[in-house]
Amino acid sequence: MASSSDVEEVKARLNIVEVIGGYVRLQRAGREYRGLCPFHLERSPSFYVNPEKQLWNCHGCHLGGDLLKFVELIDHTDFRGALEEMAKRAGVNLEPPQQLTPQQQRQARLRESSLRLNQMAADFYHEVLLHHEAGLPGREFLAGRGVGAPDIDGFHLGYAPQGRRRDNLVRYLMSKKATPEEIVAAGLADSRQGLGDFLRRRIVIPIRDERQRWVGFGGRALGVDQPKYLNTRSTAVFDKSRILFGLDRAVAAVSKERRVTLMEGYFDVIGAHRSGVGTAVSTSGTALTEVQVRLLRRFADEVVLCFDGDQAGQRAARRAVDLLSGAGMICRLALLPEGVDPDDLSRSDPERLRKSVGEAAPAFEVLIDQALGDASSQSGSLRQEALRRSMAILAKIPEASLRELYAERVGRRLGIAPARILEDVERGGRQPAPAGGLAPSRSGNSGMGASAHLLGLLVARPELVSEVRDRYQVTRGDFPSTEDGDLYSVLCDSLPGRPDPSTLAANLAERWAEVGDAELPELEEESGGTRLQRALEDCVRTIRIEVAERTISELQRQMAGLGHHREGSTPALVAEMESMRRRIEKLRRGNGLEA
């Protein structure tokens, strides 16, 4: 693949601490340097770099290697891609890659061509928007959104024309010697109905990664076209779950302030930068992911969440708080008026947007205050519901000292001893151990258990409700909370259709929204897909184990209450406990799911 002399020359010219230090904040620890691992989320540093051996390793996720292995992993490339990137930095001319396999040569070629064609496409769309009659609809749309020339130039915005043809970009790129294979591989064309442009009649927002490389595009539809936003599909250089829009422009300000402002949409970021919030970035139409959190952590210690002021935006903010605080980042919430998004505010009152971001309060303080609402020690039923909501938030605070601080805040409002609140939080926070590692994985939704996962699947796919009810005989009483059991009953009663969320009681409507907004990668499969079926089985198995464990706890409580009286009842209770234990073991072995 590459001569050993080339590899050694590149590594000899570069300092591993300096290169890795561009991605990870390193501090000297004896002969080594230490920092937070960029490959998994952790709160205490377990990532070490040894400048003498020119090696790195992580004691947490057990990854390790030399400089090139680090670049491979951090840039999601192969060995040759990492070597070429470091060779440019070191000023080493590599020998031709004669030993690459045909498949490796093809992948390297398509990666290079994708970056090159994305740049050409960005220039093409930008030119159409600025100087062609076909770009008039785009210019009118942007003018109506308050997007002027500085924004258009700064973000290199463009317009994908429709016209009578559907291959305007394709013909342009082929005139520049690009092949159909390269154009499709870059995600710029769709070949399902002949070779046609992927984006048509849309505002084009080019997306660059933190290294200033053109990796993909977002397309905003005009009029009533659907979907409203369309992103480049996954390619060799683009994965929307790994990219943060605007980071290429914000990286200098973010690195200087060690603080980033996270928003939800492209135009939120564009408006924020226009308003003077130069640290603004956003996801590309997806919920925040662990990979994106690790990317943020390379440049910042603190995140300000500035999401839409509607209920969906606030739910997304709460999920992001869980992920960010779990990664050890300081998290704040910028509060916007209900129904107002950052883009609206950037046009109507940019000073208020700057102030909202600059004065953002600690996230858990905001969430606790929202959970308490108008409740007080005198408010009766409101007090109980506020306590339940507050305890759910307290359970998610990683630091014990901070959790205690906010428990005092709740206690003062509700007239309850903070110690009692913390006791209940600790008791409620203990979840049964996964059944042999079979508990469902909730990427991006840590803290939601099996019942919430199952309800999320059923809300998204109502056709699965009858299978869970009839095949697995799951009942309302199987769910650990009354609320979840009630929502499950509503789903069953609504078969063969699905309930209208607007007709549900307030607590069930809120729960519907929570589980319905969860990220469930299994839903990418059809109803009978292997991954989806396994997720269903894992959820059912876990909640059945929880039911059995609750039964054992109740039987033990009954036996303790009997003491030395009614000894004749004790053998029956013991037998029932043994039956429950056998059932748990059977479930853990993967049996006993179906009734």
C-alpha positions as CSV (number, residue, x, y, z in Angstrom):
1,M,0.0,0.0,0.0
2,A,2.8,2.4,0.9
3,S,6.5,2.0,1.3
4,S,7.8,1.7,4.8
5,S,10.2,4.5,4.2
6,D,7.3,6.8,3.3
7,V,5.4,5.9,6.4
8,E,8.5,6.3,8.7
9,E,9.4,9.6,7.0
10,V,5.9,11.1,7.6
11,K,5.8,9.9,11.2
12,A,9.4,11.2,11.9
13,R,8.5,14.7,10.6
14,L,5.4,15.1,12.7
15,N,5.0,15.4,16.4
16,I,2.2,13.1,17.6
17,V,1.4,15.4,20.5
18,E,1.0,18.4,18.2
19,V,-1.2,16.5,15.7
20,I,-3.5,14.9,18.3
21,G,-3.5,18.1,20.3
22,G,-5.4,19.7,17.3
23,Y,-8.3,17.3,18.1
24,V,-8.0,16.7,21.8
25,R,-7.1,19.1,24.7
26,L,-4.1,17.5,26.2
27,Q,-2.4,18.2,29.5
28,R,1.0,16.9,30.6
29,A,0.8,14.0,33.0
30,G,4.4,13.0,33.9
31,R,6.1,11.7,30.7
32,E,2.7,11.5,28.9
33,Y,-0.1,13.8,27.9
34,R,-3.7,13.1,29.0
35,G,-7.1,14.2,27.8
36,L,-10.7,13.2,27.2
37,C,-11.0,10.4,24.6
38,P,-12.5,11.6,21.3
39,F,-13.7,8.1,20.5
40,H,-16.2,7.6,23.3
41,L,-18.0,9.8,25.8
42,E,-16.3,10.0,29.2
43,R,-16.2,12.5,32.1
44,S,-12.7,11.6,33.4
45,P,-9.7,11.6,31.0
46,S,-8.4,8.2,30.2
47,F,-6.8,9.0,26.8
48,Y,-2.9,9.1,26.9
49,V,-0.3,10.2,24.3
50,N,3.3,9.1,24.7
51,P,5.7,11.4,22.8
52,E,8.7,9.2,23.4
53,K,7.1,6.1,21.9
54,Q,5.0,8.2,19.4
55,L,1.9,6.1,20.5
56,W,-1.5,6.8,22.0
57,N,-4.0,4.6,23.9
58,C,-7.3,4.9,25.8
59,H,-7.8,3.0,29.0
60,G,-11.6,3.5,28.7
61,C,-12.4,2.1,25.2
62,H,-9.1,0.3,24.7
63,L,-8.3,1.8,21.3
64,G,-4.7,2.8,20.6
65,G,-2.0,2.9,18.0
66,D,0.3,5.3,16.2
67,L,-0.3,8.7,14.6
68,L,-1.7,7.3,11.4
69,K,-4.1,5.0,13.2
70,F,-5.4,8.0,15.2
71,V,-6.0,10.0,11.9
72,E,-7.8,7.0,10.4
73,L,-10.2,6.8,13.3
74,I,-10.8,10.5,13.8
75,D,-11.3,11.3,10.1
76,H,-13.2,8.1,9.3
77,T,-10.8,7.3,6.5
78,D,-8.5,4.3,5.6
79,F,-4.8,4.0,6.1
80,R,-3.9,5.5,2.7
81,G,-6.2,8.4,3.3
82,A,-4.6,9.1,6.7
83,L,-1.1,8.8,5.2
84,E,-1.9,11.1,2.3
85,E,-3.3,13.7,4.7
86,M,-0.3,13.6,7.0
87,A,2.1,13.6,4.1
88,K,0.7,16.9,2.9
89,R,1.2,18.3,6.4
90,A,4.7,16.9,6.7
91,G,5.7,17.9,3.1
92,V,6.5,14.4,2.1
93,N,6.0,13.3,-1.6
94,L,4.6,9.8,-1.5
95,E,5.5,7.1,-3.9
96,P,2.6,6.1,-6.2
97,P,0.2,3.7,-4.5
98,Q,1.0,0.8,-6.8
99,Q,0.3,-1.8,-4.1
100,L,-3.3,-0.7,-3.5
101,T,-5.9,-3.3,-4.3
102,P,-8.4,-2.4,-7.1
103,Q,-11.1,-1.9,-4.5
104,Q,-8.9,0.4,-2.4
105,Q,-7.9,2.4,-5.5
106,R,-11.6,2.8,-6.4
107,Q,-12.5,4.0,-2.9
108,A,-9.6,6.5,-2.8
109,R,-10.6,7.8,-6.2
110,L,-14.2,8.2,-5.3
111,R,-13.3,10.0,-2.0
112,E,-11.1,12.5,-3.9
113,S,-13.6,13.0,-6.7
114,S,-16.5,13.5,-4.2
115,L,-14.7,16.4,-2.5
116,R,-13.7,17.9,-5.9
117,L,-17.2,17.5,-7.4
118,N,-18.9,18.9,-4.3
119,Q,-16.8,22.1,-4.7
120,M,-17.7,22.3,-8.3
121,A,-21.4,21.8,-7.5
122,A,-21.3,24.5,-4.8
123,D,-19.8,27.0,-7.3
124,F,-22.4,26.0,-9.9
125,Y,-25.4,26.5,-7.6
126,H,-23.9,29.7,-6.3
127,E,-23.5,31.1,-9.8
128,V,-27.1,30.2,-10.8
129,L,-28.4,31.9,-7.7
130,L,-26.5,35.1,-8.3
131,H,-26.3,35.6,-12.0
132,H,-28.9,33.5,-13.9
133,E,-32.6,34.1,-14.7
134,A,-33.2,30.5,-13.5
135,G,-32.1,31.6,-10.0
136,L,-34.8,34.3,-9.6
137,P,-37.1,32.1,-7.5
138,G,-34.2,31.5,-5.1
139,R,-33.3,35.2,-4.9
140,E,-36.9,36.1,-4.1
141,F,-37.2,33.5,-1.5
142,L,-34.0,34.5,0.3
143,A,-34.9,38.2,0.1
144,G,-38.2,37.3,1.9
145,R,-36.2,35.6,4.6
146,G,-34.0,38.6,5.2
147,V,-30.9,36.8,3.7
148,G,-28.8,39.3,1.9
149,A,-25.6,39.4,-0.1
150,P,-23.2,39.0,2.9
151,D,-25.1,35.8,4.0
152,I,-25.2,34.4,0.4
153,D,-21.5,35.0,-0.1
154,G,-20.4,34.0,3.4
155,F,-22.3,30.7,3.3
156,H,-21.9,30.2,-0.5
157,L,-25.6,29.7,-0.9
158,G,-27.0,28.6,-4.2
159,Y,-30.1,27.6,-6.1
160,A,-30.8,24.3,-7.9
161,P,-32.9,25.1,-10.9
162,Q,-35.8,23.0,-12.2
163,G,-36.3,24.0,-15.8
164,R,-37.5,21.6,-18.5
165,R,-34.5,19.3,-17.8
166,R,-33.7,17.4,-14.6
167,D,-30.0,17.1,-15.2
168,N,-28.6,20.7,-15.2
169,L,-25.9,19.9,-12.7
170,V,-25.1,16.5,-14.2
171,R,-24.5,18.0,-17.7
172,Y,-22.3,20.7,-16.2
173,L,-20.2,18.2,-14.3
174,M,-19.9,15.8,-17.2
175,S,-18.7,18.8,-19.3
176,K,-15.9,19.0,-16.7
177,K,-14.9,15.3,-17.4
178,A,-16.7,13.9,-14.4
179,T,-18.1,10.4,-14.9
180,P,-21.7,9.3,-14.0
181,E,-20.2,6.9,-11.4
182,E,-18.4,9.7,-9.7
183,I,-21.4,12.0,-9.8
184,V,-23.7,9.4,-8.3
185,A,-21.1,8.3,-5.7
186,A,-20.8,12.0,-4.5
187,G,-24.6,12.0,-3.9
188,L,-25.2,14.7,-6.5
189,A,-27.4,12.7,-8.8
190,D,-30.1,10.1,-8.7
191,S,-29.9,7.2,-11.2
192,R,-33.3,5.6,-10.4
193,Q,-35.1,7.3,-13.3
194,G,-32.2,8.1,-15.6
195,L,-29.3,10.3,-14.4
196,G,-31.0,13.3,-12.8
197,D,-29.9,16.0,-10.4
198,F,-30.5,15.1,-6.7
199,L,-31.5,18.7,-5.9
200,R,-34.1,20.6,-8.0
201,R,-36.1,23.7,-7.3
202,R,-34.4,24.2,-3.9
203,I,-32.2,26.7,-2.1
204,V,-28.9,24.9,-1.8
205,I,-26.9,25.2,1.5
206,P,-23.4,23.8,1.0
207,I,-22.0,21.9,4.0
208,R,-18.3,21.9,4.9
209,D,-16.7,19.9,7.7
210,E,-14.5,21.5,10.4
211,R,-11.5,21.1,8.0
212,Q,-13.2,23.3,5.4
213,R,-13.8,20.5,3.0
214,W,-17.0,20.6,0.9
215,V,-18.7,17.3,1.9
216,G,-22.5,17.7,1.2
217,F,-25.5,19.8,0.7
218,G,-28.9,20.7,2.3
219,G,-31.7,21.6,0.0
220,R,-34.6,23.8,1.2
221,A,-37.8,23.4,-0.9
222,L,-39.7,26.3,-2.3
223,G,-43.5,26.5,-2.1
224,V,-45.2,23.3,-1.0
225,D,-42.7,20.8,-2.3
226,Q,-41.9,18.0,0.0
227,P,-39.9,17.1,1.9
228,K,-39.2,20.7,3.1
229,Y,-35.5,19.9,3.6
230,L,-33.4,17.3,1.7
231,N,-29.9,16.4,2.6
232,T,-27.2,14.6,0.7
233,R,-27.4,10.9,1.3
234,S,-24.5,9.1,3.0
235,T,-21.4,9.1,0.9
236,A,-17.7,8.4,1.3
237,V,-17.3,12.0,2.7
238,F,-20.7,12.8,4.1
239,D,-22.7,11.4,7.1
240,K,-25.2,13.8,8.6
241,S,-25.0,12.2,12.0
242,R,-21.3,13.2,12.1
243,I,-21.4,16.7,10.6
244,L,-22.3,20.0,12.3
245,F,-23.3,22.8,9.9
246,G,-21.5,26.1,10.4
247,L,-18.6,24.7,12.4
248,D,-16.3,25.5,9.5
249,R,-17.1,29.2,10.0
250,A,-17.5,29.1,13.8
251,V,-14.5,27.0,14.7
252,A,-12.2,30.0,15.4
253,A,-14.7,31.7,17.7
254,V,-15.7,28.5,19.4
255,S,-12.0,27.5,20.0
256,K,-11.3,31.0,21.4
257,E,-14.3,31.1,23.8
258,R,-14.4,27.3,24.5
259,R,-18.2,27.8,24.0
260,V,-20.5,26.8,21.2
261,T,-24.1,27.7,20.4
262,L,-26.1,24.7,19.1
263,M,-29.2,25.4,17.0
264,E,-31.7,23.2,15.0
265,G,-31.6,24.5,11.5
266,Y,-29.5,25.9,8.7
267,F,-31.3,29.3,8.6
268,D,-31.1,29.5,12.4
269,V,-27.3,29.4,12.0
270,I,-27.2,31.8,9.1
271,G,-29.4,34.3,11.0
272,A,-27.3,33.9,14.2
273,H,-24.0,34.7,12.4
274,R,-25.7,37.7,10.8
275,S,-26.8,38.8,14.3
276,G,-23.3,38.5,15.8
277,V,-23.6,35.1,17.3
278,G,-20.4,33.8,15.7
279,T,-20.3,30.5,17.7
280,A,-23.6,29.1,16.1
281,V,-23.7,25.6,14.6
282,S,-26.5,23.1,14.0
283,T,-27.3,19.5,13.2
284,S,-28.6,18.7,9.7
285,G,-32.2,17.9,10.5
286,T,-31.4,15.1,13.0
287,A,-31.3,14.8,16.8
288,L,-27.9,15.4,18.3
289,T,-25.7,12.3,18.3
290,E,-22.8,11.0,20.4
291,V,-20.4,11.5,17.5
292,Q,-21.4,15.1,17.2
293,V,-21.0,15.6,20.9
294,R,-17.5,14.2,20.7
295,L,-16.8,16.6,17.8
296,L,-18.1,19.6,19.9
297,R,-16.0,18.5,22.8
298,R,-12.8,18.9,20.7
299,F,-13.4,22.7,20.6
300,A,-15.6,23.7,23.5
301,D,-16.3,23.0,27.1
302,E,-19.7,24.7,27.2
303,V,-22.7,24.4,25.0
304,V,-25.6,26.9,24.8
305,L,-28.7,25.2,23.3
306,C,-30.8,27.7,21.4
307,F,-33.7,25.7,20.0
308,D,-37.2,26.6,18.8
309,G,-39.5,27.9,21.5
310,D,-42.3,25.4,20.6
311,Q,-42.8,22.1,22.5
312,A,-40.9,20.0,19.9
313,G,-37.9,22.3,20.2
314,Q,-38.0,22.1,24.0
315,R,-38.2,18.3,24.0
316,A,-35.2,18.2,21.6
317,A,-33.4,20.5,24.0
318,R,-34.1,18.2,27.0
319,R,-32.7,15.2,25.1
320,A,-29.6,17.2,24.1
321,V,-29.1,18.2,27.7
322,D,-29.0,14.5,28.8
323,L,-26.4,13.7,26.1
324,L,-24.2,16.7,26.7
325,S,-24.2,16.6,30.5
326,G,-23.4,12.9,30.3
327,A,-20.3,13.8,28.3
328,G,-19.2,16.2,31.0
329,M,-19.9,19.4,29.1
330,I,-21.4,22.5,30.7
331,C,-24.9,23.0,29.3
332,R,-27.0,26.1,29.2
333,L,-30.5,26.9,27.7
334,A,-31.3,30.1,25.8
335,L,-35.0,30.7,26.3
336,L,-37.0,32.0,23.4
337,P,-40.6,33.1,23.3
338,E,-43.0,30.2,22.6
339,G,-43.5,29.7,18.8
340,V,-40.4,31.7,17.9
341,D,-37.3,30.2,16.4
342,P,-33.8,31.8,16.3
343,D,-34.2,32.6,12.6
344,D,-37.3,34.6,13.4
345,L,-35.6,36.5,16.2
346,S,-32.5,37.2,14.1
347,R,-34.7,39.2,11.7
348,S,-37.1,40.8,14.2
349,D,-34.9,41.5,17.2
350,P,-31.2,40.5,16.7
351,E,-30.2,42.2,20.0
352,R,-32.7,39.9,21.9
353,L,-31.2,36.9,20.2
354,R,-27.7,37.9,21.3
355,K,-28.9,38.6,24.8
356,S,-30.7,35.3,25.0
357,V,-27.6,33.4,24.1
358,G,-25.3,35.5,26.2
359,E,-27.4,35.2,29.3
360,A,-28.4,31.6,28.9
361,A,-29.1,30.0,32.3
362,P,-27.7,26.6,33.5
363,A,-29.8,23.9,31.7
364,F,-30.8,21.9,34.8
365,E,-31.9,25.1,36.6
366,V,-34.2,25.9,33.6
367,L,-35.5,22.4,33.4
368,I,-36.2,22.2,37.2
369,D,-38.1,25.5,37.1
370,Q,-40.1,24.3,34.2
371,A,-40.9,21.0,36.0
372,L,-42.0,22.9,39.1
373,G,-44.2,25.3,37.1
374,D,-46.7,27.0,39.4
375,A,-46.6,24.3,42.1
376,S,-45.9,25.2,45.7
377,S,-46.3,23.6,49.1
378,Q,-49.9,24.7,49.1
379,S,-50.9,23.5,45.7
380,G,-52.3,20.1,46.4
381,S,-52.4,17.8,43.3
382,L,-50.1,20.2,41.3
383,R,-47.5,19.6,44.0
384,Q,-47.4,15.8,43.5
385,E,-47.1,16.1,39.7
386,A,-44.4,18.8,40.0
387,L,-42.5,16.5,42.3
388,R,-42.6,13.6,39.9
389,R,-41.4,15.8,37.0
390,S,-38.6,17.3,39.1
391,M,-37.4,13.9,40.3
392,A,-37.1,12.7,36.7
393,I,-34.8,15.6,36.0
394,L,-32.8,15.2,39.2
395,A,-32.2,11.6,38.3
396,K,-30.4,12.7,35.1
397,I,-27.9,15.1,36.8
398,P,-24.5,13.3,36.8
399,E,-22.8,15.3,39.6
400,A,-24.0,14.4,43.1
401,S,-23.2,17.9,44.4
402,L,-25.3,19.5,41.7
403,R,-28.1,17.1,42.2
404,E,-28.1,18.0,45.9
405,L,-28.2,21.7,45.1
406,Y,-31.2,21.4,42.9
407,A,-33.0,19.0,45.3
408,E,-32.8,21.9,47.8
409,R,-34.4,24.1,45.2
410,V,-37.3,21.6,44.7
411,G,-37.6,21.1,48.5
412,R,-38.0,24.8,49.2
413,R,-40.7,25.2,46.6
414,L,-42.7,22.1,47.6
415,G,-42.0,22.0,51.3
416,I,-40.3,18.7,51.3
417,A,-37.0,17.8,52.9
418,P,-34.3,17.6,50.2
419,A,-32.8,14.4,51.7
420,R,-36.2,12.7,51.3
421,I,-36.3,13.8,47.7
422,L,-32.8,12.5,47.0
423,E,-33.7,9.2,48.7
424,D,-36.6,8.7,46.4
425,V,-34.6,9.7,43.3
426,E,-31.9,7.2,44.2
427,R,-34.5,4.5,44.8
428,G,-36.3,5.2,41.6
429,G,-33.1,5.5,39.6
430,R,-32.1,1.9,40.3
431,Q,-33.0,-0.1,37.2
432,P,-33.0,-3.9,37.1
433,A,-29.7,-5.2,35.5
434,P,-30.0,-6.0,31.8
435,A,-31.0,-9.6,31.2
436,G,-27.7,-11.0,30.1
437,G,-27.0,-7.8,28.1
438,L,-30.3,-8.2,26.3
439,A,-31.7,-4.8,27.3
440,P,-32.4,-2.7,24.2
441,S,-29.7,-0.2,23.2
442,R,-31.0,3.3,22.9
443,S,-28.5,5.3,20.9
444,G,-29.1,9.0,21.7
445,N,-31.8,8.2,24.2
446,S,-29.9,7.1,27.3
447,G,-32.1,6.9,30.4
448,M,-35.2,5.6,28.6
449,G,-35.9,2.0,29.6
450,A,-37.5,-1.0,27.9
451,S,-41.1,0.2,28.3
452,A,-40.4,3.6,26.8
453,H,-38.5,1.9,23.9
454,L,-41.4,-0.5,23.3
455,L,-43.9,2.3,23.3
456,G,-41.8,4.3,20.9
457,L,-41.8,1.4,18.5
458,L,-45.6,0.9,18.8
459,V,-46.4,4.6,18.4
460,A,-44.2,4.7,15.2
461,R,-45.5,1.4,13.9
462,P,-49.1,0.8,15.1
463,E,-49.2,-2.5,13.0
464,L,-46.9,-4.0,15.6
465,V,-49.4,-3.5,18.5
466,S,-51.4,-6.6,17.7
467,E,-48.2,-8.7,17.5
468,V,-47.1,-7.5,21.0
469,R,-50.6,-8.0,22.4
470,D,-51.5,-11.4,20.8
471,R,-48.1,-13.1,20.2
472,Y,-46.4,-12.0,23.4
473,Q,-49.5,-11.5,25.5
474,V,-48.2,-8.1,26.9
475,T,-50.8,-6.5,29.1
476,R,-51.4,-3.2,30.7
477,G,-50.0,-4.5,34.0
478,D,-46.7,-5.4,32.5
479,F,-45.6,-1.8,32.3
480,P,-43.8,-0.4,35.3
481,S,-45.7,2.9,35.4
482,T,-49.5,3.4,35.3
483,E,-49.0,6.1,32.6
484,D,-47.2,3.7,30.3
485,G,-49.8,1.0,30.9
486,D,-52.6,3.4,30.1
487,L,-50.9,4.5,26.8
488,Y,-50.4,0.9,25.8
489,S,-54.1,0.2,26.5
490,V,-55.1,3.2,24.3
491,L,-52.9,1.8,21.5
492,C,-54.6,-1.6,21.8
493,D,-58.1,-0.2,22.0
494,S,-57.5,1.9,18.8
495,L,-56.7,-1.1,16.6
496,P,-56.7,-1.5,13.7
497,G,-56.1,2.2,13.5
498,R,-54.1,4.5,15.8
499,P,-55.3,7.1,18.3
500,D,-55.5,10.8,17.7
501,P,-52.9,12.3,20.1
502,S,-55.0,15.5,20.4
503,T,-57.8,13.5,22.1
504,L,-55.5,12.0,24.8
505,A,-55.4,13.1,28.4
506,A,-52.6,15.7,29.0
507,N,-50.2,13.3,30.7
508,L,-50.7,10.6,28.0
509,A,-50.3,13.2,25.2
510,E,-47.0,14.3,26.7
511,R,-45.8,10.7,27.1
512,W,-46.9,10.1,23.4
513,A,-44.7,13.0,22.3
514,E,-41.7,11.8,24.4
515,V,-41.6,8.3,23.1
516,G,-42.7,9.3,19.6
517,D,-39.7,11.6,19.2
518,A,-37.1,9.1,20.3
519,E,-34.4,8.0,17.9
520,L,-35.0,4.4,17.0
521,P,-32.7,3.1,14.3
522,E,-34.6,-0.1,14.1
523,L,-37.4,1.7,12.4
524,E,-35.3,2.1,9.3
525,E,-36.2,-1.6,8.6
526,E,-39.6,-2.9,7.4
527,S,-42.0,-4.3,10.0
528,G,-40.6,-7.8,9.7
529,G,-36.9,-6.7,9.7
530,T,-34.5,-8.7,11.8
531,R,-33.2,-5.7,13.7
532,L,-36.7,-4.5,14.4
533,Q,-37.9,-7.9,15.5
534,R,-35.0,-8.3,17.8
535,A,-35.7,-4.9,19.4
536,L,-39.3,-5.9,20.0
537,E,-38.2,-9.2,21.7
538,D,-35.6,-7.5,23.8
539,C,-38.1,-4.9,25.0
540,V,-40.7,-7.6,25.9
541,R,-38.1,-9.8,27.6
542,T,-36.8,-6.9,29.7
543,I,-40.2,-5.7,30.9
544,R,-41.2,-9.4,31.7
545,I,-38.1,-9.7,33.8
546,E,-38.9,-6.4,35.5
547,V,-42.5,-7.8,36.3
548,A,-41.0,-11.0,37.7
549,E,-38.5,-9.0,39.9
550,R,-41.3,-6.8,41.2
551,T,-43.3,-9.8,42.0
552,I,-40.4,-11.3,44.0
553,S,-40.0,-8.0,45.9
554,E,-43.7,-8.0,46.8
555,L,-43.6,-11.6,47.9
556,Q,-40.5,-10.9,50.1
557,R,-42.4,-7.9,51.6
558,Q,-45.4,-10.2,52.4
559,M,-43.2,-12.8,54.0
560,A,-41.5,-10.1,56.2
561,G,-44.9,-8.9,57.3
562,L,-46.1,-12.4,58.3
563,G,-43.1,-12.9,60.6
564,H,-43.8,-16.1,62.7
565,H,-47.5,-16.1,62.1
566,R,-49.5,-18.1,59.5
567,E,-46.5,-20.4,58.8
568,G,-48.7,-22.4,56.5
569,S,-48.7,-19.6,54.0
570,T,-44.9,-19.3,53.8
571,P,-44.2,-22.4,51.7
572,A,-46.7,-21.2,49.1
573,L,-44.9,-17.8,49.0
574,V,-41.5,-19.4,48.7
575,A,-42.7,-21.7,45.9
576,E,-44.1,-18.7,44.0
577,M,-40.8,-16.8,44.4
578,E,-38.9,-19.8,43.1
579,S,-41.3,-19.9,40.1
580,M,-40.5,-16.3,39.4
581,R,-36.8,-16.9,39.6
582,R,-37.0,-19.8,37.2
583,R,-39.0,-17.6,34.8
584,I,-36.3,-14.9,35.0
585,E,-33.6,-17.4,34.2
586,K,-35.7,-18.8,31.3
587,L,-36.1,-15.3,29.9
588,R,-32.4,-14.6,30.2
589,R,-31.7,-17.7,28.2
590,G,-33.9,-16.3,25.4
591,N,-37.0,-18.4,26.1
592,G,-40.5,-17.8,27.4
593,L,-41.3,-14.7,25.4
594,E,-44.4,-16.0,23.7
595,A,-47.4,-16.9,25.7
